[in-house]
Structures are given as structure tokens and as C-alpha cells.
């Protein structure tokens, strides 16, 4: 028997460590509802728990290291799978998917080229097909799993530029005045794309939104005509398939009609909301996802997967190949094989698809539709609780998102209310009882709840202590009197959430 490498583990030790870790994780999931959502520690406290040390000169026992890492993570983490985590759009991480991650890492296929990952590549292909079927997109589309929504949206933008402005490959961006169209509801990935891909701020034109926070299609038509007259080359419309701030869905059918008339690419950012197309109560506009040229969506959001798991869908596989297929001469790969390095920006790729594939087989279309429908129902129940509370005001919200703010007696200005609700958010996010995030709507600061992160053990919505008259965190330090109300705030919002 050949001697083992220092990095290897004895098979029996590996089994013992794995069994112990799985037992510990099962115990954590079992008691999670009784734990604080977060310990609420300061960065200084977290760093002190980790400690400062130089790179170890010598190694340590794996069992001791795993136990230390377990304790650090269990004691100093925010738990996104907690039933009262209602902050950013983050999947809880299905337990089966955690086991899938272990299996994927153990086999360690590299999904760049087919010879390095034959069955893993086929599983990813099937996973992409099933995701497309789940949301009503064409199952013969092209697609690839990526790290998350930013990367999935980048792929849509690059495919659009390649299809509508092919001259850029040879000539670069100099002298090409490309312009894309979006709204203030679009996530900040678009700012990165403008900078990274050379469009610059001039490459985007903001389109106004209507009273439901949706793109104004008439304004879109006018903007395209004006830009053509001014020497720009319109090439892309970015529509929201469920904004992360409020869940707003743009009028996709009408926007698609404009894109066909004007020969523009339609990309839908559905990183959060696209999976709601599987639910019975989904907005009608989400039934039009099939009209998009590309879609970004995140299984690690509303398919309850652990990060990382994003997905880019493109109308045809040829669009991805035309955009990303650069093959060096030293590659000797079969032409009839499925090579993902030709379909995205990465060459070396991990096996993200396994956890998604197993989850789709575990629950099926009906199971996920029921979970998503339940999340939407929880948000509407929270809306009813907010409406019934005399000192809470409801803001805009759709899909599984609710927004609200505390308005005590005597509050007379948005500035005062913004300061108060900012203080409430800070205390909620460190108090451990519940965790929400925020949005900013026409100068008004809103607390934001998103029911999309806890597929198990979810309690019915309840009124947290923060937000009641009895809470010190929520008492206004100023006057008390008769609050002004505006139950239907309806203008553009930007959120720090994703």
C-alpha cells in the first residue's frame, strides 16, 4: 500500500468526521426556530472571536479544526434559513442541497469541458431545461448555471451586444454609441455592467415608471425614437421580472412588442421573481417570460438553494456559443460534446447544478409551486396585519415582498419618520428576534420584508415587538398627535437588497 499524501484522510477518520458534522448540522436545523436570527455582534466582536494569527507553520488535527469552524459558524452567523429571517432575497438552503454540495465537492467534476465532467455536464443541461419548463420558457433554449444574478444578467447583456452590435468584436466600443433602456427599479448590477463592458453612463437611458412602479411603455417608445434621431444605436431593453425592492413586474408583453418592432433584444431580470411564474397567483405579466430573448434568475433565491446558484437562459444555444466560444488550439475536445466553457465567461466551473437538479426531482413542479404560493400568501397576510395596525403604514409591495414604516402619533415629517425607521431597522437587525431590510421610495424610508427564504418551519406572520407602542425601539422621541397617512405610496424605489 502506497503511503498517503499529507492532505488525505484515513477513510475511517473521514467517515467519523462526516457523520459528526452531519449530526451537528441536523441538530442546528432542528433547533433553529428557537435561536436568535443573528447574534447582532459588531465587526470588532466577530474579529475577536476569530482571533488574529499569522499563517500556521505546521498543521493541526482535522477533527479539531472542523469543531472549531463549526463553533465559529454556529455562534457568529446570521441564519438565512431562520423562519424569522425576512430580509434580503436569499434562499434558506434546502437540507438536501447541503448534502448535494458535499457530494459535488467530493467527486469534484470541472464543468468547463465535457471530458472532465461527462455526467455532471448532462445533469446541468437537464437542470437548465427543467428551470426553463418551470417558468414557462422554451425548454430548447440555451442556458448555463453561474454564481448569481449579477453574472446571469451580465451574460444577457453580452449576448444582446453580440447579437445586435456584432461590430464591437472587431472595432471595440470606440465610435459605437450603444444604448440600453432600464428603470430606476433595476438592480445595481446594471451599473457594474455599464462600467465593466465599456458602455459608460451614457449607454443607459432611464425610462420613467408608472404608478405601479412598472416601465412606462409609451415613454420607452419615445426614448428609442429620440435616441435614434440623436445618433445612438438602441440595442437592449432590460425589464424587471420582479424587482428586488418591491416585487414589481414590468409589462413584459407590451415591452416585447416594442422590442420586436424596433429590433431590440429583450432581457428580463427575473433573478428574484421569475420563479413565481410557477405559482397559480403569479402576475399575468410573468406568463410572458417566453417572449424574452434572455432571462436571469437565481435558484439561490426563490428555489431555496444555498449560494451560489444563478442561471442565465438565452433563447438559443447558438446565442451563447456566438458570444463566448473562444477555443485555444491546445484544446482537443469533441465537437459533439457539451462544453460549458463555450457558453459562459468561466473555464473552470464547479458543479452548481447538482443541488438544483436534486431539489427539482425531490419536490417537482407542484412542490415548488406550493412553496412559492405560500410565500406570496405570507406577504399578503403581513399586508393585512400592517393595514390593521393604527401606527403602521404600508408601502408598495408585490410577489412575496411587503414594505411598511412605523408612524407614531405626532410624527409630522418624512425626515423625522426616516430617522425613526432607520433606528428601528438597526435595532431589528441586531436584536435577533427578526430580520428585515429596507427600501427608499421617493425620499421615504421603508422597512421591507421578503418571504422567500424559509421553506420549512415557517410561523404565521406576527407582529414583532419592534413596531408596537410598547417597544422602546419604536417609540418616537418627538411629539405625539395625529399621524398623516398615505397608504398607497407609488413612486420609484431603490433598495440595498438583492
Backbone torsions as a table, in degrees:
resi	resn	phi	psi	omega
1	UNK	NA	128.1	-178.3
2	UNK	-72.0	146.8	178.0
3	UNK	-65.2	146.3	179.6
4	UNK	-77.3	150.4	171.0
5	UNK	-69.3	154.8	-179.0
6	UNK	-62.2	-24.7	-176.7
7	UNK	-84.6	-14.5	179.9
8	UNK	-75.0	159.0	173.9
9	UNK	-116.4	145.2	171.1
10	UNK	-58.7	135.4	-177.8
11	UNK	-52.8	-39.9	179.8
12	UNK	-69.1	-36.8	177.1
13	UNK	-66.5	-41.1	178.0
14	UNK	-60.1	-45.1	178.8
15	UNK	-60.7	-46.1	-177.4
16	UNK	-63.3	-43.6	-180.0
17	UNK	-65.6	-42.1	179.8
18	UNK	-64.7	-44.5	179.1
19	UNK	-60.2	-43.7	-178.4
20	UNK	-64.4	-41.7	-178.6
21	UNK	-66.7	-42.4	178.1
22	UNK	-63.1	-40.7	176.6
23	UNK	-60.5	-43.2	-179.9
24	UNK	-64.2	-42.5	178.8
25	UNK	-65.6	-40.1	177.5
26	UNK	-61.9	-39.6	177.3
27	UNK	-64.5	-39.6	177.9
28	UNK	-62.5	-48.0	-179.4
29	UNK	-62.2	-34.9	-178.4
30	UNK	-67.2	-39.1	-176.9
31	UNK	-98.7	5.0	-174.4
32	UNK	-55.8	-42.8	-178.5
33	UNK	-60.2	-24.8	-179.0
34	UNK	-88.8	-9.6	-179.2
35	UNK	-86.7	158.6	170.0
36	UNK	-63.6	148.6	175.9
37	UNK	-61.9	-37.5	-179.2
38	UNK	-148.5	148.5	174.9
39	UNK	-72.5	-14.9	177.1
40	UNK	66.6	32.8	-177.6
41	UNK	-83.7	154.3	174.6
42	UNK	-77.8	159.4	175.1
43	UNK	-54.8	-35.9	179.7
44	UNK	-64.4	-40.5	179.1
45	UNK	-67.1	-38.3	179.2
46	UNK	-66.3	-43.8	179.0
47	UNK	-63.3	-36.8	178.9
48	UNK	-65.1	-36.8	178.2
49	UNK	-65.0	-37.0	178.9
50	UNK	-74.9	-40.6	-178.3
51	UNK	84.7	157.1	177.3
52	UNK	-106.8	131.8	-179.6
53	UNK	-157.4	149.6	174.6
54	UNK	-73.8	169.5	175.8
55	UNK	-55.0	128.5	-179.4
56	UNK	-59.9	136.3	176.7
57	UNK	-78.8	-33.5	-178.0
58	UNK	-128.1	158.3	-175.9
59	UNK	-79.8	178.6	179.0
60	UNK	-138.4	167.3	-176.3
61	UNK	-68.6	132.8	-178.5
62	UNK	-56.6	-40.0	-179.2
63	UNK	-61.7	-42.4	178.4
64	UNK	-65.1	-40.3	-178.7
65	UNK	-66.5	-43.8	178.5
66	UNK	-63.3	-40.8	179.3
67	UNK	-63.9	-40.2	178.1
68	UNK	-65.1	-45.2	179.6
69	UNK	-63.6	-40.6	177.1
70	UNK	-58.2	-48.1	-177.9
71	UNK	-64.1	-41.3	178.7
72	UNK	-60.6	-45.6	-177.6
73	UNK	-72.1	-40.6	-179.5
74	UNK	-66.7	-34.2	-172.1
75	UNK	-96.1	-16.0	-173.2
76	UNK	-131.1	30.9	-178.6
77	UNK	-117.4	151.7	162.6
78	UNK	-85.6	132.5	-175.7
79	UNK	-98.3	103.1	-179.1
80	UNK	-70.5	-17.3	176.3
81	UNK	-88.6	5.3	-179.8
82	UNK	-69.6	139.7	179.2
83	UNK	-57.6	-24.5	-179.4
84	UNK	-106.0	18.2	167.7
85	UNK	-85.4	111.1	-177.2
86	UNK	-127.9	28.7	-177.6
87	UNK	-86.1	-126.2	-173.7
88	UNK	-60.1	167.5	-178.4
89	UNK	-81.9	89.6	-177.3
90	UNK	-131.6	130.1	178.3
91	UNK	-67.9	148.5	-178.1
92	UNK	-69.4	-26.0	-175.4
93	UNK	88.8	88.8	-178.7
94	UNK	-61.2	138.1	-178.3
95	UNK	-56.6	-39.0	178.0
96	UNK	-59.7	-35.6	-179.8
97	UNK	-68.9	-31.0	175.7
98	UNK	-64.1	-41.1	176.8
99	UNK	-67.3	-36.2	177.7
100	UNK	-62.5	-38.3	178.1
101	UNK	-62.8	-39.1	177.2
102	UNK	-63.7	-44.7	179.9
103	UNK	-63.5	-44.1	-179.4
104	UNK	-63.1	-42.7	-179.5
105	UNK	-69.2	-33.3	-179.9
106	UNK	-67.6	-42.1	177.9
107	UNK	-79.0	-37.7	172.2
108	UNK	60.4	51.7	173.7
109	UNK	-72.4	149.9	176.3
110	UNK	-108.7	110.1	-172.7
111	UNK	-88.1	36.3	170.9
112	UNK	-81.6	-55.6	179.3
113	UNK	-118.3	148.1	-174.9
114	UNK	-57.9	-42.2	-178.9
115	UNK	-59.9	-27.8	179.7
116	UNK	-80.7	-14.5	-174.6
117	UNK	-157.3	63.2	-173.9
118	UNK	-62.4	-54.9	-177.6
119	UNK	-73.6	-33.6	177.9
120	UNK	-64.0	-38.9	178.1
121	UNK	-64.3	-40.2	178.7
122	UNK	-68.3	-35.4	176.7
123	UNK	-65.6	-40.2	177.6
124	UNK	-64.6	-42.0	177.4
125	UNK	-57.7	-45.7	-179.6
126	UNK	-68.2	-36.1	178.2
127	UNK	-62.8	-44.6	177.0
128	UNK	-59.2	-44.2	179.4
129	UNK	-60.5	-44.1	-178.9
130	UNK	-67.6	-39.0	176.8
131	UNK	-60.5	-44.1	178.8
132	UNK	-61.0	-43.9	178.4
133	UNK	-62.5	-39.3	-176.9
134	UNK	-61.2	-36.6	-176.7
135	UNK	-99.7	3.3	178.0
136	UNK	84.9	18.9	176.1
137	UNK	-90.1	167.4	-177.0
138	UNK	-69.8	125.1	-175.7
139	UNK	-70.6	-13.2	177.5
140	UNK	-93.9	18.8	-179.1
141	UNK	-72.7	170.7	167.6
142	UNK	-89.1	156.2	179.7
143	UNK	-173.6	162.8	-178.8
144	UNK	-157.6	145.2	174.6
145	UNK	-88.4	138.2	-176.3
146	UNK	-134.5	-172.6	-174.3
147	UNK	-71.2	-33.8	-177.2
148	UNK	176.6	-165.5	-173.6
149	UNK	-63.4	-39.3	178.5
150	UNK	-56.6	-52.1	-176.6
151	UNK	-66.6	-37.7	178.7
152	UNK	-63.8	-40.5	177.3
153	UNK	-68.4	-38.5	176.8
154	UNK	-58.4	-42.0	179.9
155	UNK	-61.6	-41.1	177.4
156	UNK	-61.4	-42.3	-179.9
157	UNK	-65.9	-43.5	-178.6
158	UNK	-67.9	-37.4	176.2
159	UNK	-65.5	-38.3	177.6
160	UNK	-63.4	-44.6	-179.3
161	UNK	-64.4	-40.4	179.8
162	UNK	-65.0	-39.2	-177.6
163	UNK	-74.8	-38.9	-172.6
164	UNK	-101.2	-15.7	178.9
165	UNK	-139.4	62.1	-175.4
166	UNK	-62.3	-19.0	-179.3
167	UNK	-64.0	-20.1	-176.8
168	UNK	-63.2	-32.2	-178.4
169	UNK	-60.1	-39.3	-179.1
170	UNK	-91.0	-39.1	-170.8
171	UNK	-97.5	-15.4	-173.0
172	UNK	74.8	-172.7	-176.2
173	UNK	-85.1	-12.7	-178.9
174	UNK	-62.2	127.8	178.7
175	UNK	82.1	-2.6	178.5
176	UNK	-107.7	113.3	-177.0
177	UNK	-98.3	73.8	178.7
178	UNK	-75.6	148.3	178.2
179	UNK	-141.1	133.3	173.6
180	UNK	-113.6	164.2	-174.0
181	UNK	-126.8	134.4	-179.4
182	UNK	-154.9	-179.7	177.4
183	UNK	-121.7	172.7	176.6
184	UNK	-66.5	-14.4	177.0
185	UNK	-77.8	-13.4	-178.4
186	UNK	-67.9	139.1	-179.7
187	UNK	-61.8	159.0	-174.6
188	UNK	-71.9	-1.3	173.0
189	UNK	-56.9	-30.3	-174.9
190	UNK	-68.3	-30.5	175.6
191	UNK	-65.5	-39.6	176.8
192	UNK	-64.9	-42.0	-179.1
193	UNK	-62.2	-42.8	179.5
194	UNK	-59.0	-39.1	-177.7
195	UNK	-78.1	-46.2	-174.6
196	UNK	-68.6	-35.7	-172.2
197	UNK	-101.9	10.9	169.7
198	UNK	82.2	10.7	178.7
199	UNK	-73.5	-35.4	-174.4
200	UNK	73.0	169.2	-179.3
201	UNK	-60.4	-29.9	179.7
202	UNK	-66.8	-18.6	-177.7
203	UNK	-76.7	-5.1	179.1
204	UNK	-118.9	138.4	170.3
205	UNK	-118.5	125.9	178.5
206	UNK	-79.4	129.8	177.8
207	UNK	-101.9	134.9	179.5
208	UNK	-61.0	159.9	177.0
209	UNK	-114.2	159.3	-179.4
210	UNK	-90.9	-170.1	-177.4
211	UNK	-66.2	-14.1	177.5
212	UNK	-104.2	16.8	177.4
213	UNK	67.0	26.3	-179.9
214	UNK	-107.0	152.0	-178.9
215	UNK	-58.0	134.8	177.2
216	UNK	-82.5	107.1	-173.2
217	UNK	-67.7	-35.7	178.1
218	UNK	-63.2	-42.0	177.4
219	UNK	-65.5	-34.1	177.1
220	UNK	-62.1	-47.1	179.4
221	UNK	-58.5	-44.9	-178.7
222	UNK	-64.4	-41.1	-178.4
223	UNK	-64.4	-41.1	179.1
224	UNK	-61.9	-45.3	179.9
225	UNK	-62.7	-44.0	179.7
226	UNK	-62.2	-42.2	-177.1
227	UNK	-68.4	-38.9	176.5
228	UNK	-60.7	-42.4	180.0
229	UNK	-64.9	-27.8	-179.1
230	UNK	-91.5	6.7	174.6
231	UNK	93.3	7.7	175.4
232	UNK	-83.3	159.9	172.9
233	UNK	-111.9	94.5	175.4
234	UNK	-62.6	137.6	-178.5
235	UNK	-140.5	-16.7	-169.7
236	UNK	-151.8	136.7	168.7
237	UNK	-116.2	126.9	177.0
238	UNK	-102.7	113.4	-179.8
239	UNK	-107.5	152.8	178.5
240	UNK	-92.3	127.9	172.8
241	UNK	-106.2	50.1	-175.6
242	UNK	110.4	89.1	-177.8
243	UNK	-67.7	148.9	-177.7
244	UNK	-73.9	-17.2	180.0
245	UNK	-78.4	-47.7	-172.4
246	UNK	-134.1	-2.4	-177.4
247	UNK	78.8	15.1	-178.5
248	UNK	-67.7	139.6	178.8
249	UNK	-117.3	123.0	180.0
250	UNK	-69.0	158.8	179.3
251	UNK	-72.6	83.8	-168.6
252	UNK	-64.3	-37.4	-179.4
253	UNK	-64.5	-44.6	-179.7
254	UNK	-67.2	-39.9	179.0
255	UNK	-66.7	-39.2	177.6
256	UNK	-60.7	-39.8	178.7
257	UNK	-62.3	-41.5	177.5
258	UNK	-62.6	-44.7	-178.4
259	UNK	-62.2	-39.8	178.5
260	UNK	-66.4	-41.7	179.8
261	UNK	-65.1	-36.5	-174.3
262	UNK	-98.8	1.5	-178.3
263	UNK	58.1	48.8	176.2
264	UNK	-110.6	156.8	176.8
265	UNK	-85.4	134.6	175.7
266	UNK	-105.7	114.8	174.9
267	UNK	-110.9	133.0	179.3
268	UNK	-110.0	120.6	171.6
269	UNK	-83.7	95.0	177.7
270	UNK	-111.5	28.8	-175.9
271	UNK	-51.9	-41.9	176.1
272	UNK	-91.3	-54.2	-163.0
273	UNK	-90.9	-14.4	-171.7
274	UNK	-60.6	-35.1	-178.4
275	UNK	-66.3	-18.3	176.6
276	UNK	-65.4	-14.9	176.4
277	UNK	-59.8	-20.5	178.9
278	UNK	-79.1	-14.0	-174.9
279	UNK	-89.2	145.7	-179.6
280	UNK	-58.3	-34.2	-175.4
281	UNK	-93.8	15.0	-178.1
282	UNK	-60.1	144.9	174.9
283	UNK	-55.9	145.2	-177.3
284	UNK	-58.9	-32.6	-178.6
285	UNK	-62.6	-28.8	177.9
286	UNK	-70.1	-16.7	175.2
287	UNK	-72.4	-7.5	-178.1
288	UNK	-101.3	15.0	179.7
289	UNK	-59.5	-28.0	-179.0
290	UNK	-62.6	-17.7	-179.1
291	UNK	-84.2	-6.5	-179.4
292	UNK	-76.7	149.7	172.1
293	UNK	-80.5	-28.4	176.1
294	UNK	-153.6	154.4	-179.0
295	UNK	-139.3	137.0	169.6
296	UNK	-105.7	133.1	177.6
297	UNK	-151.6	152.6	-172.3
298	UNK	-119.6	106.8	169.6
299	UNK	-58.3	-26.7	178.9
300	UNK	-81.1	7.7	167.6
301	UNK	-103.1	-86.3	-169.4
302	UNK	-98.8	18.0	164.5
303	UNK	-111.6	10.6	170.5
304	UNK	62.9	33.8	-179.6
305	UNK	-96.6	149.2	172.4
306	UNK	-69.1	149.1	177.3
307	UNK	-67.8	145.6	6.8
308	UNK	-106.0	141.7	174.7
309	UNK	-162.6	91.9	171.0
310	UNK	-110.1	167.7	-179.1
311	UNK	-146.7	134.6	172.4
312	UNK	-113.0	126.8	174.6
313	UNK	-111.3	136.4	179.0
314	UNK	-131.7	145.0	-170.7
315	UNK	-50.1	-42.7	178.0
316	UNK	-132.4	151.1	175.9
317	UNK	-62.8	-30.9	179.9
318	UNK	-60.5	-31.1	178.8
319	UNK	-65.1	-40.4	177.4
320	UNK	-67.5	-44.2	-179.6
321	UNK	-62.0	-41.5	-179.5
322	UNK	-65.4	-28.3	-177.4
323	UNK	-85.2	-36.9	-167.2
324	UNK	-122.8	-2.7	-173.8
325	UNK	-81.6	93.5	171.4
326	UNK	-121.2	112.8	-173.8
327	UNK	-112.9	119.1	178.0
328	UNK	-71.2	155.5	-175.7
329	UNK	-65.9	-22.1	-177.8
330	UNK	-83.3	-3.3	173.6
331	UNK	-79.4	129.3	174.9
332	UNK	-120.2	86.2	-173.3
333	UNK	-125.5	147.1	-178.6
334	UNK	-66.8	136.4	-178.7
335	UNK	-68.6	-24.5	-177.8
336	UNK	-94.2	7.5	-179.0
337	UNK	-95.7	158.6	-177.7
338	UNK	-91.5	102.2	-177.7
339	UNK	-108.2	114.5	-176.1
340	UNK	-78.2	-16.4	175.8
341	UNK	-64.6	-21.1	178.6
342	UNK	-81.5	-7.0	-171.4
343	UNK	-118.9	6.6	-179.4
344	UNK	-164.6	179.4	-174.5
345	UNK	-78.0	-15.6	-177.3
346	UNK	-95.6	147.2	166.6
347	UNK	-95.6	-59.1	175.7
348	UNK	-80.5	126.4	-175.0
349	UNK	-139.6	138.2	176.7
350	UNK	-85.0	175.8	-171.6
351	UNK	-92.2	67.6	179.8
352	UNK	-65.5	-28.3	-169.9
353	UNK	-68.9	-26.3	-171.3
354	UNK	-59.3	-46.1	-177.7
355	UNK	-65.3	-37.2	179.6
356	UNK	-69.8	-43.4	180.0
357	UNK	-59.7	-46.6	179.4
358	UNK	-64.9	-40.1	-179.9
359	UNK	-65.6	-40.7	178.6
360	UNK	-64.9	-34.6	176.0
361	UNK	-74.0	-34.3	-178.3
362	UNK	-66.3	-46.7	-175.2
363	UNK	-102.5	-30.4	-176.5
364	UNK	71.5	175.5	-179.6
365	UNK	-57.5	-45.7	-175.9
366	UNK	-64.1	-41.6	-179.2
367	UNK	-62.3	-44.4	179.0
368	UNK	-69.7	-37.9	177.8
369	UNK	-59.9	-40.0	179.5
370	UNK	-66.7	-41.9	179.3
371	UNK	-64.6	-44.1	-179.9
372	UNK	-66.0	-41.2	177.4
373	UNK	-62.0	-39.0	177.3
374	UNK	-62.8	-41.3	178.5
375	UNK	-62.3	-42.5	177.6
376	UNK	-61.6	-41.8	178.3
377	UNK	-63.5	-37.5	177.4
378	UNK	-62.4	-41.0	179.2
379	UNK	-64.3	-40.5	179.9
380	UNK	-70.0	-32.4	175.3
381	UNK	-65.8	-40.0	176.0
382	UNK	-63.0	-38.7	175.9
383	UNK	-56.7	-42.7	-179.4
384	UNK	-66.3	-37.4	177.6
385	UNK	-64.8	-43.1	179.1
386	UNK	-61.9	-45.5	-178.6
387	UNK	-62.2	-30.6	-178.5
388	UNK	-82.3	-11.0	-177.2
389	UNK	-90.0	126.0	-176.0
390	UNK	-68.9	-18.7	-176.1
391	UNK	-114.6	18.8	174.5
392	UNK	-121.7	142.9	178.1
393	UNK	-120.0	131.2	-178.5
394	UNK	-91.7	135.9	175.1
395	UNK	-102.5	-166.8	-178.4
396	UNK	-72.5	148.0	178.4
397	UNK	-169.6	143.8	178.0
398	UNK	-148.0	173.9	-173.4
399	UNK	51.6	-122.7	-178.3
400	UNK	-104.1	23.6	-178.0
401	UNK	-109.5	136.6	170.4
402	UNK	-126.1	141.7	173.2
403	UNK	-124.8	147.9	-176.7
404	UNK	-161.9	166.4	173.3
405	UNK	-146.4	155.3	178.7
406	UNK	-84.9	127.3	-179.2
407	UNK	-127.9	89.1	-178.7
408	UNK	-75.4	163.8	173.5
409	UNK	-57.4	134.9	175.5
410	UNK	96.3	-11.1	177.4
411	UNK	-72.3	127.8	-171.4
412	UNK	-119.5	-7.8	-176.7
413	UNK	-143.5	154.1	175.6
414	UNK	-64.5	-33.8	178.9
415	UNK	-60.4	-44.2	178.7
416	UNK	-64.8	-43.0	-179.1
417	UNK	-68.5	-36.3	177.5
418	UNK	-61.8	-43.8	179.5
419	UNK	-63.3	-42.7	-178.2
420	UNK	-66.1	-46.6	-177.3
421	UNK	-72.1	-27.0	172.4
422	UNK	-64.1	-41.3	177.6
423	UNK	-64.6	-41.0	178.4
424	UNK	-61.2	-45.3	-179.2
425	UNK	-59.8	-44.9	179.7
426	UNK	-58.6	-41.4	-179.1
427	UNK	-72.3	-37.2	176.5
428	UNK	-63.9	-42.0	-175.1
429	UNK	-74.0	-13.6	176.7
430	UNK	-113.7	-9.7	-175.3
431	UNK	-77.9	-25.9	176.2
432	UNK	92.4	-15.1	-177.4
433	UNK	-76.9	-40.3	178.6
434	UNK	-154.6	160.1	-178.2
435	UNK	-135.6	119.0	174.7
436	UNK	-123.7	173.5	177.5
437	UNK	-120.7	-152.9	-173.7
438	UNK	-146.6	164.7	171.3
439	UNK	-145.1	160.4	178.4
440	UNK	-121.2	121.3	-174.7
441	UNK	-123.8	109.0	176.6
442	UNK	47.9	45.7	178.6
443	UNK	83.9	-1.3	179.3
444	UNK	-104.5	135.1	-177.6
445	UNK	-93.8	121.2	-176.9
446	UNK	-116.9	143.7	166.8
447	UNK	-80.7	143.6	-171.6
448	UNK	-131.0	127.3	176.7
449	UNK	-114.1	134.7	176.5
450	UNK	-127.2	116.3	179.5
451	UNK	-92.5	80.9	-179.4
452	UNK	-148.7	21.4	-171.2
453	UNK	-130.2	2.9	-175.7
454	UNK	-136.0	87.2	-177.8
455	UNK	-75.3	0.8	-177.8
456	UNK	-140.5	152.9	172.9
457	UNK	54.2	34.9	-177.9
458	UNK	-83.7	123.5	175.8
459	UNK	-76.6	160.5	173.0
460	UNK	-63.6	148.3	178.8
461	UNK	-55.0	137.7	177.9
462	UNK	-136.2	162.1	179.3
463	UNK	-82.6	116.3	178.1
464	UNK	-70.1	159.0	-179.4
465	UNK	-58.2	-38.1	179.4
466	UNK	-75.5	114.8	-173.7
467	UNK	124.4	-7.4	176.4
468	UNK	-102.7	163.3	-179.6
469	UNK	-65.8	-22.4	-176.5
470	UNK	-81.6	-9.7	-174.5
471	UNK	-86.4	128.6	177.0
472	UNK	-64.4	-31.8	-179.6
473	UNK	-67.1	-22.0	-172.3
474	UNK	-112.3	1.1	176.5
475	UNK	-78.2	132.0	177.5
476	UNK	-70.8	134.3	177.9
477	UNK	-77.7	-0.6	-175.4
478	UNK	-111.5	-154.7	-171.6
479	UNK	-65.4	158.7	174.1
480	UNK	-125.7	136.4	-178.1
481	UNK	-167.1	-130.9	179.9
482	UNK	-108.8	114.0	-175.8
483	UNK	-74.0	147.2	171.5
484	UNK	-80.4	149.0	-177.7
485	UNK	-124.1	143.9	170.9
486	UNK	-144.8	85.8	-170.3
487	UNK	-69.6	-16.1	-174.4
488	UNK	-126.8	72.2	176.1
489	UNK	-70.5	132.3	-167.4
490	UNK	-140.5	35.5	177.0
491	UNK	-126.2	178.4	-166.2
492	UNK	-59.8	143.3	-178.2
493	UNK	-130.5	148.3	172.1
494	UNK	-125.8	140.8	-177.1
495	UNK	-127.3	152.5	175.3
496	UNK	-84.1	3.2	-173.6
497	UNK	-90.7	166.7	176.3
498	UNK	-143.1	NA	NA
